[in-house]
Amino acid sequence: MEQTQLTSKSYLTSLKIINFALTAGVVFFMLIAIALQFTGFEPELKELEEILLAITVAGAVAGVFTGNLLFRKKLEQIVELKNLREKLMGYQSALIIKYALVEAPAFFSVVAYLLTANNLFPVITVFLVFAMILSAPRKDKLISDLNFSNKETSVFENPDSVIQ
């Protein structure tokens, strides 16, 4: 079985697809929740509104900060690697962890909105979606984050060069 060759173009495309899919999932779920509220859906747990709001805010703040902290810690390890392909695979893993730590409180916020109909939950969700959009992968940011050597940069700048 032949393995497809990794190029910087295909690698960046896959990172962008991951970011888009995770972000779009939250947005789609939020739109469904809003549509349900407009169709007369009755929330079940209005009495838990304050508790859910506190948990959601704490989760959102913790998710964003912890995601960034773990991403930076993982980057410190990845930068030390010598192989470009290993660096890129490590970077992808670090990004997925970062996205997951932002996505989880976003989904929780949508569920809390469904349970309470409190309009602060969609605002929190929008904040988290915005954080996910801001952390979308870019070539220049990746090169900077991974502290590429001149050779690695020249390989990565060429969209058709195969990454070994």
C-alpha positions in Angstrom: 0.0 0.0 0.0 1.5 3.3 -1.1 1.5 6.2 1.4 0.6 9.6 0.0 3.4 12.1 0.1 3.1 15.1 2.4 3.6 18.5 1.0 3.3 21.8 2.8 0.2 22.6 0.7 -1.5 19.4 1.7 -0.4 19.7 5.3 -1.8 23.3 5.6 -5.0 22.3 3.9 -5.5 19.4 6.3 -4.9 21.8 9.3 -7.4 24.3 7.9 -10.0 21.6 7.3 -9.6 20.4 10.9 -10.0 24.0 12.2 -13.0 24.6 9.9 -14.8 21.3 10.8 -14.4 21.8 14.5 -15.5 25.5 14.3 -18.4 24.7 11.9 -19.6 21.9 14.2 -20.0 24.4 17.1 -21.7 27.0 14.9 -24.1 24.5 13.4 -25.1 23.2 16.8 -25.6 26.7 18.0 -27.8 27.5 15.0 -29.9 24.4 15.7 -30.2 25.5 19.4 -31.3 29.0 18.4 -33.8 27.6 15.9 -35.3 25.3 18.6 -35.7 28.3 20.9 -37.6 30.2 18.3 -39.9 27.3 17.6 -41.2 27.4 21.2 -38.9 24.8 22.7 -39.4 25.0 26.5 -36.2 24.8 28.6 -36.2 22.2 31.3 -33.7 23.5 33.9 -34.3 27.3 34.3 -33.4 26.8 38.1 -29.9 25.8 37.2 -29.3 28.9 35.1 -26.8 30.6 37.5 -24.8 27.4 38.2 -24.6 26.6 34.5 -23.6 30.2 33.7 -20.8 30.0 36.3 -19.6 26.7 35.0 -19.7 27.8 31.4 -17.8 31.0 32.0 -15.2 29.2 34.1 -14.9 26.5 31.5 -14.6 29.0 28.7 -11.8 30.9 30.4 -10.0 27.7 31.5 -10.4 26.2 28.1 -8.8 29.1 26.2 -6.0 29.6 28.7 -5.3 25.9 29.2 -5.4 25.3 25.5 -2.9 28.0 24.9 -0.7 26.9 27.8 -0.6 23.3 26.7 0.0 24.4 23.1 3.0 26.5 24.1 4.4 23.7 26.3 4.0 21.2 23.4 5.7 23.7 21.0 8.8 23.8 23.3 9.2 20.1 22.9 8.4 20.1 19.1 11.0 22.8 18.3 13.7 20.5 19.6 12.9 17.8 17.1 15.3 17.5 14.1 12.9 15.9 11.6 10.5 18.3 9.8 7.8 15.7 9.3 7.9 14.9 13.1 7.7 18.6 13.9 4.6 19.0 11.6 2.9 16.0 13.1 3.6 17.3 16.6 2.2 20.7 15.7 -0.9 19.1 14.3 -1.4 17.2 17.6 -0.8 20.4 19.6 -3.4 22.3 17.6 -6.0 19.6 18.0 -5.5 19.6 21.7 -5.8 23.4 21.7 -9.0 23.3 19.6 -10.5 20.6 21.8 -10.0 22.6 24.9 -11.9 25.5 23.3 -14.5 23.4 21.6 -15.6 21.5 24.7 -16.8 24.6 26.6 -18.4 25.9 23.4 -20.5 22.8 23.2 -21.3 22.9 26.9 -22.4 26.5 26.4 -24.8 25.5 23.6 -26.3 22.7 25.8 -26.7 25.2 28.7 -28.5 27.5 26.3 -30.9 24.7 25.3 -31.5 23.9 29.0 -32.1 27.5 30.1 -32.7 29.8 27.1 -30.4 32.4 28.7 -29.1 34.5 25.9 -25.7 34.9 27.6 -24.8 31.4 26.5 -24.8 32.1 22.8 -22.6 35.2 23.5 -20.1 32.9 25.3 -20.3 30.5 22.4 -19.6 33.3 19.9 -16.5 34.3 22.0 -15.2 30.7 21.9 -15.9 30.4 18.1 -14.0 33.7 17.6 -11.1 32.2 19.6 -11.1 29.1 17.3 -11.1 31.3 14.2 -8.2 33.4 15.5 -6.2 30.2 16.1 -6.7 29.0 12.5 -3.5 27.8 11.0 -1.4 30.1 8.8 1.9 29.4 7.1 3.7 32.3 8.6 2.5 31.5 12.1 3.5 27.9 11.8 7.0 28.8 10.6 7.4 31.2 13.5 5.9 28.8 16.1 8.2 26.0 15.1 11.2 28.2 14.8 12.2 26.6 11.4 15.8 26.7 10.2 16.4 28.3 6.8 16.4 24.9 5.1 13.1 23.9 6.8 11.6 27.3 5.8 12.7 26.9 2.2 11.2 23.4 2.0 8.0 24.5 3.7 7.6 27.7 1.6 7.5 25.5 -1.6 3.9 24.2 -1.7 4.9 21.2 -3.9 8.1 20.0 -2.1 7.7 16.7 -0.4 8.3 16.7 3.4 10.5 13.9 4.6 
